[in-house]
Amino acid sequence: MSKMNAIGWFDIFVNDLDRAVTFYQSVLSCTLAPIGDPTGETQMMSFPADMSVYGAGGALSKSPHAGPGVGGTIVYFNSDDCAVEEARVQDAGGQVVRPKFSIGEFGFVSLCMDTEGNMFGVASMK
């Protein structure tokens, strides 16, 4: 097996897919696109991704097999300056849990909660 990074894909589980799509599109200033689920059991909206470049792709997922919640996995979205996305969170219906703070040589992080009760982070070098 060749060397690879630990993450190849992520799912953020939601209860209300339309509400969650609106939230993330507003905060991250991007457009999510529908993708198919081979099992036909899960509705999915993918974040913009180029699977040939560094980093992992992922989707908002509404599934009978999993739901949203706090305290498990946290996904960190990359940003030029996490304060920009952080400033959009409240107006989009979410909550800033821990405003932008330094993580030393690794830059800065904002910790937020989405409309579904999921914790997520936005990370930047400035």
C-alpha positions in Angstrom: 0.0 0.0 0.0 1.4 3.4 -0.9 1.7 6.3 1.6 -1.4 8.3 1.9 -3.1 10.8 4.3 -5.6 9.4 6.8 -8.7 11.0 5.5 -10.1 10.2 2.0 -13.7 11.4 2.4 -16.0 12.9 5.1 -19.7 12.9 5.8 -21.4 15.5 8.0 -24.7 14.0 9.1 -27.7 16.2 9.2 -31.5 16.1 9.9 -32.6 18.8 7.5 -30.5 18.7 4.3 -31.9 21.9 2.7 -31.3 23.9 5.9 -27.7 22.5 6.3 -26.9 23.2 2.6 -28.1 26.8 3.0 -25.9 27.2 6.1 -22.7 25.8 4.7 -23.1 27.6 1.3 -23.6 30.9 3.2 -20.7 30.4 5.7 -18.1 28.9 3.2 -19.3 30.9 0.2 -19.5 27.8 -2.1 -22.0 25.8 -3.9 -22.8 22.2 -2.9 -23.9 19.7 -5.6 -26.1 16.6 -5.3 -24.3 13.3 -5.6 -25.7 9.8 -5.8 -25.6 7.1 -3.1 -25.2 3.6 -4.6 -27.4 2.2 -1.8 -30.3 4.6 -2.5 -30.6 5.1 1.3 -28.8 8.4 1.8 -29.4 11.9 0.3 -26.0 13.7 -0.2 -24.8 17.1 -1.2 -21.1 17.3 -1.9 -18.8 20.1 -1.1 -16.7 21.3 -4.0 -13.8 18.9 -4.5 -11.1 17.9 -6.9 -10.1 14.4 -5.9 -6.8 14.7 -7.8 -5.4 17.4 -5.4 -4.3 17.5 -1.8 -7.1 17.2 0.8 -10.3 15.2 1.2 -13.7 15.7 -0.4 -16.9 15.2 1.5 -20.7 15.7 1.8 -23.6 16.7 3.9 -25.5 13.4 4.3 -29.0 12.6 5.5 -29.2 8.9 6.4 -31.3 6.5 8.4 -28.1 5.0 9.7 -26.5 8.0 11.4 -27.3 11.4 12.7 -25.7 14.7 13.8 -24.2 15.3 17.1 -21.5 17.1 19.2 -18.4 15.6 20.7 -17.5 13.0 18.0 -15.5 14.0 14.9 -14.7 17.6 14.0 -14.1 18.5 10.4 -11.9 21.5 9.8 -12.5 23.5 6.6 -9.5 25.4 5.1 -9.6 29.1 4.7 -7.4 32.2 4.0 -8.6 33.8 7.2 -11.0 31.9 9.5 -12.4 35.1 10.9 -14.1 35.7 7.5 -16.2 32.5 7.7 -16.6 32.8 11.5 -18.3 36.2 10.9 -20.9 34.5 8.6 -21.9 31.7 11.1 -24.5 33.5 13.3 -26.3 35.2 10.4 -26.5 31.7 8.7 -28.2 30.2 11.8 -25.2 28.7 13.5 -23.2 29.5 16.6 -19.6 30.5 17.2 -18.4 28.2 20.0 -14.8 29.4 20.3 -13.8 32.5 18.3 -10.6 32.6 16.3 -7.7 31.5 18.4 -4.0 30.7 17.8 -2.8 27.1 17.4 0.9 28.3 17.3 2.9 27.5 14.3 -0.1 25.8 12.7 -2.1 29.0 12.4 -5.6 29.8 13.7 -8.9 28.0 14.2 -12.5 29.0 14.8 -14.8 26.4 16.3 -18.5 26.7 15.3 -21.8 24.8 15.5 -24.0 24.3 12.4 -27.8 24.4 12.2 -27.9 20.6 12.8 -25.9 20.6 16.1 -22.6 19.5 14.5 -19.3 21.1 15.7 -16.9 22.1 12.9 -13.8 24.2 12.6 -12.4 26.7 10.1 -8.6 26.7 9.9 -6.2 29.3 8.4 -2.6 30.4 8.6 -3.4 34.0 9.2 
